[in-house]
């Protein structure tokens, strides 16, 4: 590999799941390839490698991103969360628990991307972000009800070849309810 100071490589530090990872990467290296091939964080899956299936979804600064289209050098200085960083020790993230409880997976290949996306969907909804199916998009209207139609639209960038969509929608709804309850308790 060429030295980090060459015109095609850079020395970067990625902040992933709260840990710093120094790397020397070719400027063309995607975040997905850095995660899987350089750092052995293989929970993030390579599906289409074209940004269309969502299997490689991670959170960057709390917002979802398809890591196959995001260059590793562009992720430097940003907070990256992968599926490996969702749980707190032995306690699953509420979205992970809901997927487990409601069988929101079959083969499991798309599950890490689905879960990362669902975490962002719940935050986006709570912040009042509208979707393409939101009836009233005025800010003063507040968040729309998180119906199955809203969840399907918001999760539409994540494909499941097995067809576990019904369970995925139920899992996202359950996790959103838990998030709402936790938010109410924290503000009380």
ABEGO torsion letter per residue (X at the ends): XBBAABAABBBBBBBBGGBBBBBBBBAABBAAAAAAAAAGBAABBBBAGAGAAGAABBBBGGBBBBAAABBAAAABGBBBBBAAAABBEABBBAAAAAAAAAGABBAGAAAAAAAAAAAAAAAAAAAGBBBAABABABAAAEBBBBBAAAAAAAAAABBBAAGAAAAAAAAAAAAAAAAAAAAAAAAX
